[in-house]
Amino acid sequence: MELTPDVKIAPAPWHLTGNAYMMIYKFSKEFVEKQGFLSHYQRDRFLGYVGTVMLIDYKTSGVGAYQELLFIPGMFTFDWKKVFSISKIYVSSRDSVYNGIQNWGIPKEYADFEWKQNVDGTEEISVKLEGEAFFNAKFSKGFIPFPLTTSILPLTIVQKLHKDLFITNPTVKGRAVLSKLKSVEIDENLFPDISNASPLLTIKVENFEMTFHEPVVKKNYFVTD
């Protein structure tokens, strides 16, 4: 995304709050290679383990409120460490698209989101391009709360921008409850089709506080690209 006069410039760090659904999966290598939207730099470094699909409703951020859908296929090896890397991500803010790419190398794309709370306590989330939904999910909420914090489970995300490696260690704390993915429909041309896979765990994280810190940037890490 090119910089235009109406784009808000918001350098790291960002302090964010909101709610999220997180689905944990064990994706096969075959699925990730065929449907995981891997970039060239990610393909030879994919290890596996567990990945995630996340839907996030940010109430506050460096560029205001917006929604997000992302896919992390699993763990990768970069800089001699096991880390996570995002291969597909949509957000509902063009400011977030630009700053996500420039600040952290996150390959954000723009989409429209509809987040609906039903009277029976379920939530339905649709993600659309040009008015056509390519991702629809419905969740029910559980009632077993527990704390969630990166002080217990540290998180490292790496991305590529130009020839540089961006290493970010976001910090998160919030209250999580067990949830259930009741249904999901996906256009595999626009997002990995997880509809035939069963998540190992689905949780809703409520009223989280997150900081996306300034990344460590290793210049010319990808010298052969």
Residue pairs with C-beta under 8 A, 6 or more apart in sequence:
1 94
1 97
1 98
1 101
1 110
3 98
7 94
7 95
7 98
8 63
8 95
8 99
9 99
10 62
10 63
10 95
10 99
10 103
11 62
11 99
11 103
11 214
12 62
12 103
12 104
12 212
12 213
12 214
12 215
13 211
13 212
13 213
13 214
14 61
14 62
14 103
14 211
14 212
15 60
15 61
15 62
15 209
15 210
15 211
16 58
16 60
16 61
16 62
16 208
16 209
16 210
16 211
16 212
17 58
17 59
17 60
17 207
17 208
17 209
17 210
18 56
18 57
18 58
18 59
18 60
18 208
18 210
19 56
19 57
19 59
19 204
19 205
19 206
19 207
19 208
20 54
20 55
20 56
20 57
20 204
20 205
20 208
21 54
21 55
21 56
21 123
21 125
21 137
21 139
21 179
21 202
21 203
21 204
21 205
22 52
22 53
22 54
22 202
22 203
22 204
22 205
23 52
23 53
23 54
23 181
23 194
23 199
23 201
23 202
24 50
24 51
24 52
24 199
24 200
24 201
24 202
25 50
25 51
25 52
25 53
25 194
25 197
25 199
25 200
26 48
26 49
26 50
26 51
26 200
27 36
27 48
27 51
27 73
27 74
27 197
29 46
29 48
31 192
31 197
32 38
32 46
32 48
32 51
32 73
32 74
33 43
33 46
35 188
35 192
35 193
36 71
36 73
36 87
36 88
36 192
37 71
37 87
37 88
37 191
37 192
38 46
38 73
38 87
39 87
39 107
39 160
40 225
41 160
41 222
41 225
42 73
42 76
42 85
42 87
45 76
45 77
45 78
46 73
46 74
46 75
46 76
47 74
47 75
47 76
47 77
47 82
48 74
48 75
49 74
49 75
49 82
50 74
50 75
50 200
51 71
51 72
51 73
51 74
52 71
52 72
53 69
53 70
53 71
53 72
53 192
53 194
54 68
54 69
54 70
54 72
55 67
55 68
55 69
55 125
55 137
56 67
56 68
56 69
56 70
57 67
57 115
58 65
58 66
58 67
58 68
59 65
61 96
62 99
63 93
63 95
63 96
63 99
64 93
64 95
66 91
66 92
66 93
66 95
66 96
67 91
67 92
67 113
67 115
68 89
68 90
68 91
68 92
68 96
69 89
69 90
69 91
69 111
69 113
69 127
69 135
69 191
70 86
70 88
70 89
70 90
71 86
71 87
71 88
71 89
71 191
71 192
72 84
72 85
72 86
72 87
73 85
73 87
73 192
74 84
75 82
75 83
75 84
76 82
76 83
76 84
76 85
76 158
77 83
78 85
78 158
78 165
78 167
79 158
79 165
79 167
79 218
79 221
81 156
83 156
83 157
83 158
83 167
84 155
84 156
84 157
84 158
85 157
85 158
85 159
86 106
86 107
86 157
86 159
87 107
88 107
88 191
88 192
89 100
89 106
89 107
89 108
89 109
90 108
90 109
90 110
90 111
90 127
90 191
91 97
91 100
91 108
91 109
91 110
91 111
92 110
92 111
92 112
92 113
93 110
94 110
96 108
97 108
97 109
97 110
100 106
100 108
101 107
101 108
101 161
102 161
103 212
103 214
103 215
104 157
104 159
104 166
104 168
104 212
104 215
105 159
105 160
105 161
105 164
105 166
105 215
106 157
106 159
107 159
111 127
111 128
111 129
111 134
112 127
112 128
112 129
112 131
113 125
113 126
113 127
113 128
114 124
114 125
114 126
114 128
115 123
115 124
115 125
116 123
116 124
116 125
116 126
117 123
118 124
121 140
121 141
122 138
122 139
122 140
122 141
122 182
123 138
123 139
123 141
124 136
124 137
124 138
124 139
125 135
125 136
125 137
125 138
125 139
126 133
126 135
126 136
127 133
127 134
127 135
127 136
127 191
128 134
129 190
133 185
134 186
134 187
134 189
134 190
134 191
135 184
135 185
135 186
135 187
135 190
135 191
136 183
136 184
136 185
136 186
137 181
137 183
137 184
137 185
138 181
138 182
138 183
138 184
139 179
139 180
139 181
139 182
139 202
139 204
140 179
140 180
140 182
141 177
141 179
141 204
142 177
142 178
142 179
142 180
142 204
143 177
143 178
144 177
144 178
145 175
145 176
145 177
146 175
146 176
146 177
147 173
147 174
147 175
147 176
148 172
148 173
148 174
148 175
148 176
148 203
148 205
148 208
149 172
149 173
149 174
150 170
150 171
150 172
150 173
151 171
151 173
154 169
155 169
155 170
155 171
155 172
156 167
156 168
156 169
157 167
157 168
157 169
157 170
158 165
158 166
158 167
158 168
159 165
159 166
159 168
160 166
160 221
160 222
160 225
163 219
163 220
163 221
163 222
163 223
163 225
164 217
164 218
164 219
164 220
164 221
164 222
165 217
165 218
165 221
165 222
166 215
166 216
166 217
167 215
167 216
167 217
167 218
168 212
168 213
168 215
168 216
169 213
170 210
170 211
170 212
170 213
171 210
171 211
171 213
172 205
172 208
172 209
172 210
173 208
173 209
174 205
174 206
174 207
174 208
174 209
175 205
175 206
175 207
175 208
176 203
176 204
176 205
176 206
177 203
177 204
177 206
178 201
178 202
178 203
179 202
179 203
179 204
180 202
181 199
181 202
184 194
184 195
185 195
186 192
186 193
186 194
186 195
187 193
